[in-house]
Structure formats: C-alpha cells, structure tokens
Amino acid sequence: MKRILVWGTGGRAETLMAEVPERGVEIAAFVDNNPSRQGGTFHGRPVVSPATAAGMDFDALIIASVFYNDIKRQALGLGIAEGRIQTYSYLYFAGLDGRLPNETLRRLCSVPVWYHRFEILPGVTTPGMCRFKPELLAPPMPADMHGLDVLDIGAWDGAYTLAMSRRGARVTAFDIQPAVRTGFDVMRSLNRLDSRHICANVYDLDPGPHGTYDLVTFFGVYYHLRNPLAALANINGVLRPGGLLFTEGAVLEGAPAVDAAWADRTEDVRRMASLSMAAYIKGGYEGESSNWWVPNLHCLRDWHESCGFEILRAELSQNDTRAYVVARKAAEVPAEHPVLGRTL
C-alpha cells in the first residue's frame, strides 16, 4: 500500500477522497499553505505545512489543485524529488495499470486537472469536476454531423469536441487556455483527431482569422463574461446564415438552491421570472470569482434575440439552476445605437 500526501484541501481534494477507498493507498496527511488550516484535520487526517510535509516519509505527493504548476515549483524548492510529485490524475488512473498501454496511461496521468468527466477512450473515464451532459447534444442537435463545420467555444479538455467529432463533424475548439494545459492535446492525440484548437478570447472571435461555421456550442461560458452580449454578437458574426447556436449555463431561477447569498430570495426570484432580469454578481456566484452576470431565462432569451437570433428552444434544467437555449441566426447584429448605423 502506497503512503501518500495530498497537497490541497479544497474541491479537488474533496473529489479525490471519493476515489481513494478503491485505490489501495494510505493518505498520511494533507498539505496546505494557509496557516489557519495547518494543525487542523481534513477528512480525519492532519493538515500540515509544506515545510513539515517535506520532512515526512511518503511514496508520492498528490497535488489536488488547479494551481498544479505553482505548487510543483514550491515542492521542488522544498527539496521534494520530482519523481515523487504526481498529479491528481495519477491517483485516479492507478486502477487502470496493466489495462492500457504504458504510454497511454502516462499521457492520461500527465494532465494535472481534467475539467470534464467524460469517456475519453472506450471504458476509460476522466476524473473531471463537471459531468459530460449528453442531453446537450440531443435533438435538434443532428445525430449525423458529417459535412458540418462546428465551433466549440469553451472546449477546455474537448469532451464535446470529441463527441461531435465522433458524429462526423469538423470541429474547431475555442478556449482561452492553451490545448497543452487543459488536456485537450492528450484527448486529441489519443483519439487521433485532426480538430483545430484556437487559443483566444471570445471577445476577439472574428470570421477573418477564425472562420465561419454551421453550428456553434456555447456551454458553460456566458456567466463567466463581463460582457456576454459582446460574445453573442461575435458568435453571430462567425455563424453562416441560418446557422445554429446551442447555449447552456447558470440562471437565476435556481439561485436560492445553489448560492448562499440567494438562499432567502426564493420569492424575489419567482416574482422576477416574468421580467427580463440579470444579476451582476460581485464576489462570486456559487463561490466562483469568475462568475459575473447571471440572467433569468427570460433575459437569456432576450440576449439572444437582441443579437440577431431566433429562439427555437429555451428551457430550464437541473432543478432550474441551468438553462438550455437553441437559436438560429436570423439576422445580423443590429446597431447598438441608431447613430452608429448612419453616415454623418
């Protein structure tokens, strides 16, 4: 049985704890940089400082954090041998040793953080934080996508890029993170995909350098943007006439169930449902600092329509905490102000 240390006491460590009982390892301690956590316990194990961890006896240090590279540098600086520093993926995929080629297993374990939990290879699922949602690819998403050019915005590790490629689509992934960092490159190479990856901001999305498409997926992105309407306008610009946009994300209808600041506002949310309303979230909706605007479904529809889209489908999902919108490009984006459309 391997004796391990886990660096991190956040969400990734919580997820890891759900996997440990089946992995045949002993967790000796957790490591945390926060002095207020040191000396306490996490899941019944002691929480120690990095300096203390460096002097302990262990077989592997598992970094359970999105800040893997920063923590690895810190661990190396404390004298911990690089061969003992492992990703969270290393522990998760340990049970596949002997079932996969060594190089395949090495590549899967090389990704510090998988975001989506999806079947990357037959019978092999990644340890992602967010489940793959096959319902987002249900009709009116075509089952046969041969001949379609698709843009997958917010692709991350390529869970939906892979799914649509398997249906025959020519998929271009679009994300603010490099493909080598997110696991996309590993997914692409293991599945022998020729999908293009564009590392750019959706605010810079432009048909000139980035191309035009028959279909765009926009899953789990708009509420991370300070200006979601600018993103929708740019998506309109890269869609061919009649092209389809599939959008999914957080909505206010479910806010009381998922965010403490909204827990006592159920009646307020209900009263606002018939109004086009969005809340600007200062400080982080659902504890995520990159969440900015959260609309209700009425507002989300209006955002799309104001950017030249015709709504084909709009509905709540996941106990009303999320929404799913399917829209068709029906017109170009109208001018923001009448003066902008005139020649002076």
PyMOL commands that set and color helices and strands:
alter all, ss='L'
color gray80, all
select helices_A, chain A and resi 11-22+50-54+68-77+82-84+88-96+102-109+134-137+159-166+179-182+184-190+202-204+207-210+222-224+228-238+252-258+260-262+266-272+285-287+297-306+338-341
alter helices_A, ss='H'
color red, helices_A
select strands_A, chain A and resi 2-7+25-31+41-42+45-48+60-63+85-87+116-117+119-121+124-125+130-131+149-153+170-175+196-199+213-219+239-250+278-280+293-295+309-317+322-329
alter strands_A, ss='S'
color yellow, strands_A
deselect
rebuild
show_as cartoon
